[in-house]
Amino acid sequence: MENKGNQIEAAIDFLSAYLHGKEKALRLALICFFSRGHLLIEDLPGLGKTVLAVAIAKVLGLSFGRIQSTSDLLPSDITGVSVFDKNSGSFEFKPGPIFNHIVLVDEINRATPKTQSALLEAMGEKQVTIEGRTYDLPAPFLVIATQNPAEQFGTFPLPESQLDRFMMKISVGYPDRTAERKILQGGSRRRAIYSIDPMLDKAEVLGIQEKIQNGVYVSEKMLEYLLNIVEATRRSRFLVSGLSTRGALALVNTAKADAFLEGKDYIVPENVKALAEYVISHRVIFREEFETANKKELVKSLLEEVPVPV
């Protein structure tokens, strides 16, 4: 298999100069994107979530749209609306911001459940239905949604059905001291992000997604290992309900993307372990006594109980 993973690694290295201290979040976001999944970022304001989303769109040569969630945001503000054209005497569809390759939904938990549900079809089916007509969304298509974990007033928690649509849930986190020093010395490079030249184009991006999907091998041993992980979540003492079939597919696809970035055309247990906490934690329901525990650490400990194939 011709390896295009180096192109993605080169993009990560290039963007690291703009996104100090966010290299891990950037890598995880790109793994999610090339796995054809959607990303949820839960973090405090001011840590660079928007810049991360714009940077990915720019370096991949893709269109970018932003939706700022508020309590009065309507589904039509996301999908678009038909407007009557006096000249033609007919209605003309004006597409909303969802009709972009990469769509940032900022503070998604501030939108009402009705508006959140407008994203379900888009995320699941890569299409939207408006006034009885179905419109395909562009390919590739990625939703990056953000939410603030510390703010509860005026928010509407995402239901399990919506959370399960996100392939991964990550946090950007605070930069380390060295990275923050560089930011303080040089100032924000947010404006510079908008003028960077693409390192890939849409055709290359789609080609890489196809190579990951169909060109990375999953052995019978690895399939058994993955199924054992899924079964372990469903009988874990930490959980009320375990991983769904959609979640199991997400585990396979992200492991494939991780292996591809490493230059391999097959997955190993390390690829699964590296991403499991970001794929599983938000999809499963924890027992009440474990709700306040570190859920990612619980997922890690659960994986340690699953024998690794030899």
BADREN-821421 format. One record per residue: x, y, z of N, C-alpha, C in turn; residue in three letters. Coordinates in steps of 0.05 Angstrom, whole numbers, plus 5000, padded with zeros to 4 digits. Example, Ala and Ser with C-alpha at 12.3 -4.5 7.8 and 13.67 -1.06 7.14 Angstrom:
REM BADREN-821421
- 5264, 4886, 5156, 5246, 4910, 5156, 5264, 4934, 5156, ALA
- 5257, 4955, 5142, 5273, 4979, 5143, 5258, 5001, 5157, SER
REM end
This chain:
REM BADREN-821421
- 5017, 4976, 5000, 5000, 5000, 5000, 5018, 5025, 5000, MET
- 5012, 5043, 4981, 5027, 5068, 4980, 5018, 5084, 5005, GLU
- 5038, 5092, 5020, 5032, 5105, 5046, 5029, 5135, 5042, ASN
- 5005, 5145, 5049, 5000, 5174, 5048, 5000, 5185, 5076, LYS
- 5006, 5168, 5096, 5006, 5177, 5123, 5027, 5199, 5128, GLY
- 5048, 5198, 5112, 5069, 5219, 5115, 5058, 5247, 5109, ASN
- 5038, 5248, 5091, 5026, 5274, 5084, 5010, 5285, 5108, GLN
- 4997, 5267, 5122, 4982, 5275, 5146, 5001, 5283, 5168, ILE
- 5023, 5268, 5172, 5043, 5275, 5192, 5056, 5302, 5185, GLU
- 5060, 5306, 5159, 5072, 5332, 5151, 5053, 5355, 5158, ALA
- 5027, 5350, 5154, 5007, 5371, 5161, 5006, 5376, 5191, ALA
- 5009, 5355, 5207, 5010, 5358, 5236, 5034, 5374, 5244, ILE
- 5057, 5368, 5232, 5082, 5383, 5239, 5079, 5412, 5231, ASP
- 5067, 5417, 5208, 5064, 5445, 5198, 5046, 5461, 5217, PHE
- 5023, 5449, 5224, 5003, 5463, 5240, 5013, 5466, 5269, LEU
- 5031, 5450, 5278, 5041, 5452, 5305, 5054, 5479, 5311, SER
- 5064, 5491, 5289, 5076, 5518, 5292, 5055, 5539, 5298, ALA
- 5030, 5533, 5291, 5008, 5552, 5296, 4993, 5545, 5321, TYR
- 4993, 5519, 5328, 4976, 5509, 5349, 4994, 5498, 5372, LEU
- 5008, 5516, 5385, 5027, 5508, 5406, 5013, 5492, 5428, HIS
- 5024, 5469, 5434, 5014, 5452, 5455, 4989, 5437, 5449, GLY
- 4981, 5437, 5424, 4956, 5423, 5416, 4961, 5401, 5397, LYS
- 4986, 5391, 5396, 4993, 5370, 5376, 4977, 5345, 5380, GLU
- 4973, 5336, 5405, 4958, 5312, 5410, 4929, 5315, 5401, LYS
- 4916, 5337, 5408, 4888, 5342, 5400, 4886, 5344, 5370, ALA
- 4906, 5356, 5357, 4906, 5358, 5328, 4908, 5330, 5315, LEU
- 4925, 5313, 5326, 4928, 5286, 5315, 4902, 5270, 5318, ARG
- 4890, 5272, 5342, 4865, 5258, 5347, 4843, 5267, 5329, LEU
- 4842, 5294, 5325, 4821, 5305, 5307, 4824, 5295, 5278, ALA
- 4849, 5293, 5269, 4854, 5284, 5242, 4848, 5254, 5239, LEU
- 4855, 5239, 5260, 4848, 5210, 5260, 4817, 5207, 5257, ILE
- 4803, 5223, 5273, 4773, 5222, 5272, 4763, 5230, 5244, CYS
- 4775, 5251, 5232, 4766, 5260, 5206, 4772, 5239, 5185, PHE
- 4796, 5227, 5184, 4802, 5208, 5164, 4789, 5181, 5169, PHE
- 4777, 5178, 5192, 4760, 5154, 5198, 4731, 5159, 5189, SER
- 4726, 5182, 5178, 4699, 5190, 5169, 4680, 5193, 5192, ARG
- 4690, 5203, 5215, 4672, 5206, 5238, 4670, 5235, 5246, GLY
- 4653, 5240, 5266, 4649, 5267, 5277, 4662, 5269, 5304, HIS
- 4670, 5294, 5312, 4686, 5298, 5336, 4672, 5317, 5355, LEU
- 4672, 5309, 5381, 4662, 5326, 5402, 4686, 5334, 5420, LEU
- 4689, 5360, 5423, 4710, 5371, 5440, 4697, 5384, 5465, ILE
- 4702, 5372, 5488, 4692, 5383, 5513, 4715, 5397, 5528, GLU
- 4713, 5423, 5530, 4735, 5438, 5543, 4726, 5466, 5550, ASP
- 4742, 5479, 5566, 4736, 5507, 5574, 4741, 5526, 5551, LEU
- 4729, 5550, 5552, 4733, 5570, 5531, 4762, 5580, 5531, PRO
- 4770, 5589, 5507, 4797, 5602, 5505, 4820, 5583, 5502, GLY
- 4815, 5557, 5496, 4837, 5538, 5494, 4843, 5530, 5465, LEU
- 4830, 5544, 5445, 4838, 5540, 5417, 4821, 5520, 5402, GLY
- 4796, 5515, 5410, 4780, 5495, 5396, 4773, 5505, 5368, LYS
- 4765, 5530, 5366, 4758, 5542, 5340, 4782, 5542, 5321, THR
- 4804, 5551, 5331, 4829, 5553, 5315, 4836, 5525, 5304, VAL
- 4833, 5504, 5321, 4839, 5477, 5313, 4821, 5469, 5289, LEU
- 4795, 5475, 5290, 4777, 5467, 5269, 4784, 5482, 5243, ALA
- 4789, 5508, 5245, 4796, 5524, 5221, 4822, 5514, 5209, VAL
- 4841, 5508, 5226, 4867, 5499, 5216, 4865, 5473, 5200, ALA
- 4849, 5455, 5210, 4845, 5429, 5195, 4833, 5434, 5168, ILE
- 4812, 5451, 5167, 4799, 5457, 5142, 4818, 5470, 5122, ALA
- 4834, 5489, 5131, 4852, 5503, 5114, 4874, 5485, 5103, LYS
- 4886, 5469, 5120, 4909, 5453, 5112, 4900, 5430, 5093, VAL
- 4875, 5422, 5095, 4864, 5401, 5078, 4851, 5412, 5052, LEU
- 4850, 5439, 5050, 4838, 5451, 5026, 4808, 5448, 5025, GLY
- 4794, 5448, 5048, 4766, 5443, 5049, 4750, 5468, 5058, LEU
- 4725, 5469, 5052, 4708, 5492, 5060, 4701, 5489, 5090, SER
- 4697, 5512, 5103, 4692, 5513, 5131, 4667, 5529, 5138, PHE
- 4650, 5519, 5155, 4627, 5533, 5164, 4625, 5533, 5194, GLY
- 4613, 5554, 5206, 4611, 5555, 5235, 4582, 5561, 5243, ARG
- 4574, 5547, 5264, 4547, 5551, 5275, 4551, 5557, 5305, ILE
- 4542, 5581, 5313, 4544, 5589, 5341, 4518, 5582, 5355, GLN
- 4518, 5562, 5372, 4493, 5552, 5384, 4484, 5571, 5406, SER
- 4458, 5578, 5404, 4444, 5594, 5425, 4417, 5581, 5429, THR
- 4403, 5590, 5450, 4377, 5579, 5456, 4356, 5585, 5435, SER
- 4360, 5607, 5419, 4341, 5614, 5398, 4349, 5605, 5370, ASP
- 4370, 5589, 5368, 4379, 5578, 5342, 4358, 5559, 5332, LEU
- 4350, 5562, 5307, 4329, 5545, 5295, 4342, 5524, 5276, LEU
- 4328, 5502, 5272, 4339, 5482, 5253, 4345, 5493, 5226, PRO
- 4329, 5512, 5217, 4333, 5524, 5190, 4358, 5541, 5190, SER
- 4367, 5551, 5213, 4392, 5566, 5214, 4416, 5548, 5208, ASP
- 4412, 5522, 5212, 4433, 5502, 5207, 4431, 5491, 5178, ILE
- 4407, 5483, 5171, 4404, 5469, 5145, 4400, 5487, 5121, THR
- 4387, 5510, 5126, 4381, 5528, 5104, 4351, 5532, 5102, GLY
- 4343, 5548, 5083, 4314, 5555, 5080, 4308, 5562, 5051, VAL
- 4283, 5557, 5043, 4274, 5564, 5016, 4263, 5592, 5016, SER
- 4273, 5608, 4998, 4265, 5637, 4996, 4251, 5641, 4969, VAL
- 4229, 5656, 4970, 4214, 5662, 4945, 4229, 5683, 4928, PHE
- 4233, 5676, 4903, 4247, 5693, 4884, 4226, 5706, 4866, ASP
- 4222, 5733, 4869, 4202, 5747, 4854, 4206, 5745, 4823, LYS
- 4232, 5746, 4816, 4238, 5745, 4787, 4230, 5719, 4773, ASN
- 4236, 5697, 4787, 4230, 5671, 4775, 4202, 5661, 4783, SER
- 4191, 5673, 4804, 4164, 5665, 4813, 4164, 5638, 4827, GLY
- 4188, 5630, 4837, 4190, 5604, 4850, 4208, 5606, 4875, SER
- 4207, 5585, 4890, 4224, 5585, 4914, 4252, 5575, 4907, PHE
- 4272, 5588, 4919, 4299, 5580, 4915, 4312, 5572, 4942, GLU
- 4325, 5549, 4942, 4337, 5540, 4967, 4363, 5554, 4973, PHE
- 4366, 5565, 4996, 4390, 5578, 5005, 4403, 5560, 5027, LYS
- 4425, 5546, 5019, 4437, 5527, 5038, 4448, 5540, 5063, PRO
- 4446, 5527, 5085, 4457, 5537, 5111, 4486, 5528, 5114, GLY
- 4498, 5535, 5137, 4526, 5529, 5142, 4533, 5499, 5143, PRO
- 4512, 5482, 5146, 4517, 5453, 5146, 4528, 5443, 5120, ILE
- 4525, 5459, 5099, 4534, 5451, 5072, 4563, 5459, 5067, PHE
- 4580, 5451, 5086, 4609, 5455, 5084, 4622, 5428, 5090, ASN
- 4648, 5426, 5082, 4662, 5401, 5088, 4667, 5397, 5118, HIS
- 4676, 5419, 5131, 4681, 5418, 5160, 4663, 5439, 5173, ILE
- 4646, 5430, 5192, 4627, 5448, 5205, 4633, 5448, 5235, VAL
- 4639, 5472, 5245, 4642, 5475, 5274, 4616, 5483, 5286, LEU
- 4606, 5467, 5305, 4582, 5474, 5320, 4591, 5482, 5348, VAL
- 4593, 5507, 5353, 4605, 5517, 5378, 4584, 5517, 5400, ASP
- 4592, 5507, 5423, 4574, 5505, 5447, 4548, 5491, 5440, GLU
- 4550, 5467, 5429, 4526, 5452, 5419, 4505, 5449, 5441, ILE
- 4514, 5447, 5466, 4494, 5442, 5488, 4478, 5467, 5495, ASN
- 4483, 5489, 5482, 4466, 5513, 5485, 4442, 5513, 5466, ARG
- 4443, 5496, 5446, 4421, 5494, 5427, 4399, 5476, 5440, ALA
- 4374, 5482, 5433, 4352, 5466, 5443, 4352, 5438, 5432, THR
- 4339, 5419, 5445, 4338, 5391, 5434, 4328, 5390, 5406, PRO
- 4308, 5407, 5399, 4297, 5407, 5372, 4318, 5414, 5351, LYS
- 4334, 5434, 5358, 4355, 5443, 5340, 4378, 5423, 5339, THR
- 4385, 5412, 5362, 4405, 5390, 5363, 4398, 5367, 5345, GLN
- 4372, 5361, 5345, 4362, 5338, 5329, 4365, 5343, 5299, SER
- 4366, 5369, 5291, 4370, 5376, 5262, 4397, 5366, 5253, ALA
- 4416, 5362, 5271, 4442, 5353, 5264, 4443, 5323, 5261, LEU
- 4424, 5308, 5272, 4425, 5279, 5272, 4425, 5267, 5244, LEU
- 4407, 5276, 5227, 4406, 5265, 5200, 4431, 5273, 5185, GLU
- 4440, 5298, 5188, 4464, 5307, 5175, 4488, 5290, 5182, ALA
- 4492, 5285, 5208, 4515, 5270, 5218, 4513, 5240, 5211, MET
- 4489, 5229, 5212, 4485, 5201, 5208, 4483, 5193, 5179, GLY
- 4469, 5209, 5163, 4463, 5202, 5135, 4478, 5218, 5115, GLU
- 4492, 5239, 5124, 4507, 5257, 5106, 4487, 5270, 5085, LYS
- 4463, 5276, 5096, 4443, 5290, 5079, 4424, 5304, 5098, GLN
- 4409, 5323, 5087, 4388, 5337, 5102, 4362, 5337, 5086, VAL
- 4340, 5336, 5100, 4314, 5337, 5086, 4300, 5363, 5095, THR
- 4293, 5379, 5075, 4281, 5405, 5080, 4257, 5408, 5063, ILE
- 4234, 5412, 5076, 4208, 5415, 5062, 4203, 5393, 5042, GLU
- 4209, 5368, 5051, 4203, 5345, 5035, 4225, 5338, 5014, GLY
- 4245, 5355, 5011, 4266, 5350, 4991, 4292, 5342, 5006, ARG
- 4306, 5323, 4995, 4331, 5314, 5007, 4355, 5325, 4992, THR
- 4374, 5336, 5007, 4398, 5347, 4995, 4422, 5333, 5007, TYR
- 4440, 5324, 4989, 4465, 5311, 4997, 4484, 5332, 5008, ASP
- 4499, 5325, 5028, 4520, 5343, 5039, 4546, 5337, 5024, LEU
- 4564, 5356, 5024, 4590, 5352, 5009, 4606, 5330, 5022, PRO
- 4623, 5317, 5006, 4642, 5297, 5015, 4670, 5307, 5011, ALA
- 4687, 5305, 5031, 4683, 5294, 5058, 4666, 5313, 5075, PRO
- 4656, 5302, 5097, 4639, 5318, 5115, 4645, 5311, 5144, PHE
- 4651, 5332, 5160, 4658, 5328, 5188, 4645, 5350, 5205, LEU
- 4632, 5341, 5226, 4622, 5360, 5246, 4641, 5359, 5270, VAL
- 4651, 5383, 5277, 4666, 5386, 5302, 4649, 5403, 5321, ILE
- 4639, 5390, 5342, 4622, 5404, 5361, 4637, 5409, 5387, ALA
- 4632, 5432, 5400, 4645, 5438, 5425, 4624, 5442, 5447, THR
- 4632, 5436, 5471, 4615, 5443, 5494, 4633, 5448, 5518, GLN
- 4622, 5466, 5535, 4637, 5474, 5559, 4627, 5458, 5583, ASN
- 4645, 5441, 5595, 4636, 5423, 5617, 4630, 5437, 5643, PRO
- 4641, 5462, 5646, 4637, 5475, 5672, 4612, 5492, 5674, ALA
- 4599, 5497, 5651, 4576, 5515, 5651, 4550, 5499, 5647, GLU
- 4532, 5501, 5666, 4507, 5485, 5665, 4483, 5503, 5659, GLN
- 4484, 5528, 5667, 4461, 5546, 5664, 4455, 5551, 5635, PHE
- 4430, 5546, 5627, 4422, 5552, 5600, 4432, 5531, 5579, GLY
- 4438, 5507, 5589, 4448, 5487, 5570, 4428, 5463, 5570, THR
- 4430, 5448, 5548, 4413, 5424, 5544, 4432, 5401, 5538, PHE
- 4436, 5384, 5558, 4455, 5361, 5555, 4448, 5344, 5530, PRO
- 4469, 5335, 5517, 4465, 5318, 5493, 4454, 5291, 5501, LEU
- 4433, 5282, 5488, 4422, 5255, 5494, 4441, 5234, 5483, PRO
- 4437, 5209, 5493, 4455, 5187, 5485, 4455, 5183, 5455, GLU
- 4432, 5186, 5442, 4430, 5182, 5413, 4448, 5202, 5398, SER
- 4450, 5226, 5409, 4467, 5246, 5396, 4496, 5241, 5402, GLN
- 4503, 5234, 5427, 4530, 5228, 5434, 4542, 5205, 5418, LEU
- 4525, 5185, 5412, 4534, 5162, 5397, 4541, 5168, 5368, ASP
- 4532, 5192, 5359, 4539, 5200, 5331, 4567, 5210, 5329, ARG
- 4579, 5217, 5352, 4606, 5227, 5351, 4626, 5204, 5354, PHE
- 4644, 5201, 5334, 4663, 5179, 5334, 4682, 5182, 5358, MET
- 4690, 5206, 5364, 4709, 5210, 5386, 4701, 5235, 5403, MET
- 4708, 5234, 5428, 4705, 5257, 5446, 4732, 5262, 5458, LYS
- 4742, 5287, 5455, 4769, 5294, 5465, 4767, 5320, 5480, ILE
- 4790, 5328, 5492, 4793, 5355, 5502, 4819, 5366, 5492, SER
- 4820, 5392, 5488, 4845, 5405, 5479, 4864, 5407, 5503, VAL
- 4854, 5416, 5526, 4870, 5418, 5550, 4888, 5443, 5550, GLY
- 4898, 5449, 5573, 4916, 5472, 5575, 4943, 5466, 5562, TYR
- 4956, 5485, 5549, 4982, 5480, 5538, 5002, 5477, 5561, PRO
- 5025, 5463, 5556, 5045, 5462, 5577, 5059, 5489, 5579, ASP
- 5076, 5491, 5599, 5088, 5517, 5605, 5105, 5528, 5581, ARG
- 5120, 5510, 5568, 5137, 5519, 5546, 5119, 5529, 5523, THR
- 5098, 5515, 5516, 5080, 5523, 5495, 5066, 5549, 5501, ALA
- 5058, 5552, 5527, 5044, 5576, 5534, 5063, 5600, 5534, GLU
- 5088, 5596, 5540, 5108, 5617, 5539, 5110, 5627, 5510, ARG
- 5111, 5608, 5491, 5112, 5616, 5462, 5088, 5632, 5454, LYS
- 5065, 5624, 5464, 5040, 5639, 5457, 5042, 5668, 5468, ILE
- 5050, 5670, 5494, 5052, 5696, 5506, 5073, 5714, 5493, LEU
- 5095, 5702, 5484, 5116, 5717, 5471, 5107, 5726, 5443, GLN
- 5095, 5708, 5428, 5089, 5714, 5400, 5060, 5723, 5395, GLY
- 5043, 5721, 5415, 5015, 5728, 5411, 5000, 5706, 5396, GLY
- 4974, 5709, 5394, 4958, 5690, 5379, 4964, 5691, 5349, SER
- 4965, 5667, 5337, 4969, 5666, 5308, 4943, 5659, 5294, ARG
- 4921, 5665, 5307, 4894, 5658, 5297, 4889, 5670, 5269, ARG
- 4896, 5695, 5265, 4891, 5708, 5239, 4908, 5695, 5217, ARG
- 4932, 5687, 5224, 4950, 5674, 5204, 4939, 5648, 5194, ALA
- 4924, 5634, 5211, 4912, 5608, 5203, 4895, 5611, 5178, ILE
- 4881, 5633, 5176, 4862, 5636, 5153, 4877, 5640, 5126, TYR
- 4902, 5645, 5127, 4916, 5650, 5102, 4937, 5629, 5095, SER
- 4937, 5606, 5110, 4956, 5585, 5103, 4947, 5570, 5078, ILE
- 4967, 5561, 5063, 4961, 5546, 5038, 4955, 5517, 5044, ASP
- 4937, 5505, 5029, 4930, 5477, 5033, 4954, 5459, 5027, PRO
- 4956, 5437, 5042, 4976, 5417, 5037, 4965, 5393, 5022, MET
- 4938, 5390, 5022, 4924, 5370, 5007, 4901, 5383, 4993, LEU
- 4887, 5368, 4976, 4863, 5377, 4964, 4840, 5357, 4969, ASP
- 4816, 5364, 4961, 4793, 5347, 4966, 4797, 5318, 4955, LYS
- 4807, 5316, 4931, 4810, 5290, 4919, 4830, 5273, 4934, ALA
- 4852, 5285, 4943, 4872, 5270, 4959, 4860, 5262, 4986, GLU
- 4845, 5280, 4998, 4832, 5273, 5024, 4814, 5249, 5021, VAL
- 4797, 5249, 5000, 4778, 5227, 4996, 4793, 5201, 4990, LEU
- 4816, 5204, 4975, 4832, 5181, 4969, 4844, 5169, 4994, GLY
- 4854, 5185, 5012, 4865, 5175, 5037, 4844, 5161, 5054, ILE
- 4820, 5173, 5056, 4798, 5161, 5070, 4792, 5133, 5059, GLN
- 4792, 5131, 5033, 4786, 5106, 5019, 4808, 5085, 5026, GLU
- 4833, 5094, 5025, 4856, 5075, 5031, 4854, 5065, 5059, LYS
- 4847, 5082, 5078, 4844, 5074, 5106, 4821, 5054, 5109, ILE
- 4799, 5060, 5096, 4775, 5043, 5099, 4780, 5015, 5087, GLN
- 4792, 5014, 5063, 4794, 4989, 5049, 4822, 4977, 5047, ASN
- 4842, 4993, 5054, 4869, 4983, 5051, 4884, 4975, 5076, GLY
- 4871, 4980, 5099, 4884, 4972, 5125, 4871, 4946, 5134, VAL
- 4887, 4926, 5138, 4878, 4898, 5144, 4872, 4895, 5174, TYR
- 4849, 4881, 5179, 4842, 4873, 5206, 4842, 4842, 5207, VAL
- 4861, 4830, 5221, 4863, 4801, 5222, 4840, 4789, 5239, SER
- 4837, 4763, 5237, 4817, 4748, 5253, 4823, 4751, 5282, GLU
- 4849, 4750, 5290, 4857, 4753, 5318, 4849, 4781, 5328, LYS
- 4853, 4801, 5311, 4846, 4829, 5320, 4816, 4832, 5322, MET
- 4801, 4819, 5304, 4772, 4820, 5305, 4762, 4808, 5331, LEU
- 4774, 4785, 5339, 4767, 4772, 5364, 4773, 4790, 5388, GLU
- 4797, 4804, 5386, 4805, 4822, 5407, 4785, 4845, 5410, TYR
- 4777, 4856, 5388, 4757, 4878, 5387, 4731, 4869, 5399, LEU
- 4722, 4845, 5391, 4696, 4835, 5401, 4698, 4829, 5431, LEU
- 4721, 4821, 5440, 4725, 4816, 5469, 4723, 4843, 5484, ASN
- 4733, 4864, 5473, 4731, 4891, 5485, 4702, 4899, 5487, ILE
- 4688, 4896, 5465, 4659, 4903, 5464, 4644, 4887, 5485, VAL
- 4649, 4861, 5487, 4636, 4844, 5507, 4643, 4853, 5535, GLU
- 4668, 4861, 5539, 4677, 4869, 5566, 4662, 4894, 5575, ALA
- 4656, 4913, 5556, 4641, 4937, 5564, 4612, 4930, 5571, THR
- 4602, 4909, 5559, 4573, 4902, 5563, 4569, 4886, 5589, ARG
- 4591, 4876, 5600, 4588, 4861, 5626, 4604, 4874, 5648, ARG
- 4614, 4898, 5643, 4631, 4912, 5663, 4615, 4920, 5688, SER
- 4628, 4918, 5711, 4615, 4927, 5735, 4613, 4957, 5737, ARG
- 4628, 4971, 5720, 4627, 5001, 5719, 4603, 5012, 5704, PHE
- 4592, 4995, 5686, 4573, 5006, 5666, 4545, 4994, 5669, LEU
- 4526, 5011, 5662, 4498, 5002, 5660, 4494, 4990, 5632, VAL
- 4504, 5004, 5612, 4502, 4993, 5585, 4529, 4997, 5571, SER
- 4536, 4978, 5554, 4563, 4978, 5541, 4563, 4991, 5513, GLY
- 4583, 4983, 5498, 4588, 4995, 5472, 4567, 4985, 5451, LEU
- 4557, 5004, 5435, 4538, 4997, 5414, 4554, 4986, 5390, SER
- 4540, 4975, 5370, 4553, 4965, 5346, 4566, 4988, 5331, THR
- 4552, 5012, 5331, 4565, 5036, 5319, 4591, 5043, 5333, ARG
- 4591, 5040, 5360, 4615, 5045, 5375, 4637, 5025, 5368, GLY
- 4630, 5000, 5364, 4650, 4979, 5357, 4662, 4986, 5330, ALA
- 4646, 4995, 5311, 4656, 5003, 5284, 4675, 5027, 5287, LEU
- 4668, 5045, 5304, 4685, 5069, 5309, 4712, 5060, 5319, ALA
- 4713, 5040, 5337, 4738, 5030, 5348, 4755, 5018, 5325, LEU
- 4743, 5003, 5307, 4757, 4991, 5285, 4768, 5013, 5266, VAL
- 4751, 5032, 5259, 4758, 5052, 5239, 4780, 5071, 5249, ASN
- 4778, 5079, 5275, 4799, 5096, 5285, 4826, 5082, 5288, THR
- 4825, 5056, 5295, 4849, 5040, 5297, 4862, 5038, 5269, ALA
- 4846, 5035, 5249, 4857, 5034, 5221, 4871, 5061, 5214, LYS
- 4858, 5083, 5221, 4870, 5109, 5215, 4896, 5113, 5231, ALA
- 4897, 5104, 5256, 4921, 5107, 5272, 4944, 5090, 5260, ASP
- 4937, 5066, 5251, 4957, 5049, 5239, 4967, 5061, 5213, ALA
- 4950, 5073, 5197, 4957, 5086, 5172, 4976, 5109, 5177, PHE
- 4971, 5124, 5197, 4990, 5147, 5203, 5017, 5137, 5212, LEU
- 5018, 5112, 5222, 5044, 5100, 5230, 5057, 5086, 5206, GLU
- 5044, 5087, 5183, 5056, 5075, 5159, 5051, 5045, 5157, GLY
- 5031, 5034, 5172, 5025, 5006, 5171, 4999, 5001, 5155, LYS
- 4997, 4977, 5143, 4972, 4970, 5129, 4957, 4948, 5145, ASP
- 4961, 4947, 5171, 4947, 4928, 5188, 4946, 4940, 5216, TYR
- 4926, 4932, 5232, 4924, 4943, 5259, 4935, 4924, 5279, ILE
- 4945, 4935, 5302, 4955, 4919, 5324, 4941, 4929, 5349, VAL
- 4942, 4913, 5371, 4928, 4922, 5396, 4935, 4950, 5405, PRO
- 4960, 4959, 5401, 4968, 4986, 5409, 4951, 5007, 5396, GLU
- 4943, 5003, 5370, 4927, 5023, 5356, 4900, 5025, 5370, ASN
- 4889, 5003, 5379, 4863, 5003, 5392, 4865, 5016, 5420, VAL
- 4886, 5008, 5435, 4889, 5019, 5462, 4894, 5049, 5462, LYS
- 4908, 5059, 5441, 4915, 5087, 5440, 4890, 5105, 5437, ALA
- 4868, 5094, 5427, 4845, 5110, 5420, 4820, 5102, 5436, LEU
- 4820, 5079, 5449, 4796, 5069, 5462, 4783, 5088, 5481, ALA
- 4799, 5103, 5497, 4787, 5121, 5517, 4771, 5144, 5504, GLU
- 4780, 5151, 5479, 4767, 5173, 5465, 4742, 5164, 5449, TYR
- 4741, 5138, 5443, 4719, 5127, 5428, 4697, 5115, 5446, VAL
- 4705, 5104, 5469, 4686, 5090, 5485, 4673, 5107, 5507, ILE
- 4688, 5124, 5520, 4679, 5138, 5545, 4653, 5152, 5543, SER
- 4647, 5165, 5521, 4623, 5181, 5518, 4599, 5165, 5508, HIS
- 4604, 5140, 5500, 4583, 5123, 5488, 4570, 5105, 5508, ARG
- 4584, 5099, 5529, 4573, 5080, 5549, 4560, 5095, 5572, VAL
- 4543, 5081, 5587, 4530, 5094, 5610, 4542, 5082, 5635, ILE
- 4553, 5099, 5652, 4566, 5090, 5676, 4546, 5087, 5699, PHE
- 4551, 5069, 5716, 4534, 5066, 5740, 4537, 5091, 5757, ARG
- 4516, 5097, 5772, 4514, 5122, 5786, 4538, 5126, 5805, GLU
- 4548, 5105, 5817, 4570, 5108, 5836, 4597, 5115, 5822, GLU
- 4597, 5111, 5796, 4622, 5117, 5781, 4620, 5143, 5764, PHE
- 4597, 5157, 5766, 4592, 5180, 5749, 4613, 5202, 5754, GLU
- 4623, 5205, 5778, 4642, 5226, 5784, 4671, 5217, 5781, THR
- 4675, 5192, 5774, 4702, 5181, 5771, 4714, 5190, 5744, ALA
- 4740, 5186, 5741, 4753, 5192, 5715, 4746, 5170, 5696, ASN
- 4727, 5176, 5677, 4716, 5155, 5660, 4736, 5144, 5641, LYS
- 4754, 5161, 5632, 4775, 5151, 5613, 4793, 5131, 5627, LYS
- 4799, 5136, 5652, 4816, 5117, 5667, 4802, 5091, 5672, GLU
- 4775, 5092, 5676, 4760, 5068, 5679, 4760, 5051, 5654, LEU
- 4758, 5065, 5631, 4759, 5051, 5605, 4786, 5038, 5601, VAL
- 4807, 5052, 5609, 4835, 5041, 5607, 4837, 5016, 5624, LYS
- 4827, 5017, 5648, 4829, 4994, 5666, 4812, 4970, 5655, SER
- 4790, 4976, 5642, 4773, 4956, 5630, 4789, 4941, 5608, LEU
- 4803, 4957, 5592, 4819, 4945, 5570, 4842, 4927, 5581, LEU
- 4852, 4934, 5604, 4874, 4919, 5615, 4865, 4890, 5622, GLU
- 4839, 4887, 5627, 4828, 4861, 5634, 4824, 4843, 5610, GLU
- 4826, 4854, 5585, 4821, 4839, 5561, 4848, 4828, 5551, VAL
- 4851, 4801, 5548, 4876, 4790, 5539, 4883, 4800, 5511, PRO
- 4909, 4806, 5508, 4919, 4816, 5482, 4927, 4792, 5465, VAL
- 4919, 4792, 5439, 4926, 4769, 5422, 4956, 4767, 5417, PRO
- 4965, 4742, 5415, 4994, 4738, 5410, 4998, 4724, 5383, VAL
REM end
